[in-house]
Amino acid sequence: MRWSVILLAALVAACAATKLEAPNLHVVNMEMLESSSFFTQRVKVRVHVQNPNDIELPIKGVNATLYLQGEKFATGVSAEPFTVPAFGEGSLTCWSMRAWRAH
């Protein structure tokens, strides 16, 4: 019985230790690309990432939606893998496309 309690306590501690906080993301640069057209604008977005966790975050890729004043502005992806160190910072570039539409 005593080992069961110790094992249960160890499992609970392990689960609590693996709870991750979401990283903080900040747009640091946006650049309109020349391949844009009247109906579709291509935008290169540079994003700064801060990791508030005590373990590194290996990122395989990103699927992102950018909102501007509460409105969906652009969607994009990045297949560029990177790792954000524990309690550290990094950056990534997303290639976004925004379909132009009249309201």
Disulfide bonds with the S-S distance in Angstrom:
none
